[in-house]
Amino acid sequence: MCGIAKKIALQTTENGILRVLVENQELVFNNNSYAFGQLKREIGREDDLSYGALRTHIKNLRHKLGRFGECMVTVPGLGYKFMPPEKVLVSGKVSS
């Protein structure tokens, strides 16, 4: 599959979440973090995006992105962050 582009249908909110996570790879997003508030502002969902909804969107994104969904990492006890594929491989999170 390397080198083959595939279109993936994402909801507007999913697209926004993915974009913000990729652009802010150094941040961990959780319900108490400034980063989560920033994420909600960036995607225009300040008033109605709960942390539970974020968890659901992350789950859906992981499914839709297939093997690249593993780049959306759960940091135990902290939240979610995006980790580029090469870092995921080095940390042993992805099996061959």
Secondary structure, 3 states (H helix, E strand, C coil): CCCCCCCCCCCHHHHHHHHHHHHCCCCCECCCCHHHHHHHHHCCCCCCCCHHHHHHHHHHHHHHHHHHHHHEEEECCCEEEECCHHHHHHHCCCCC
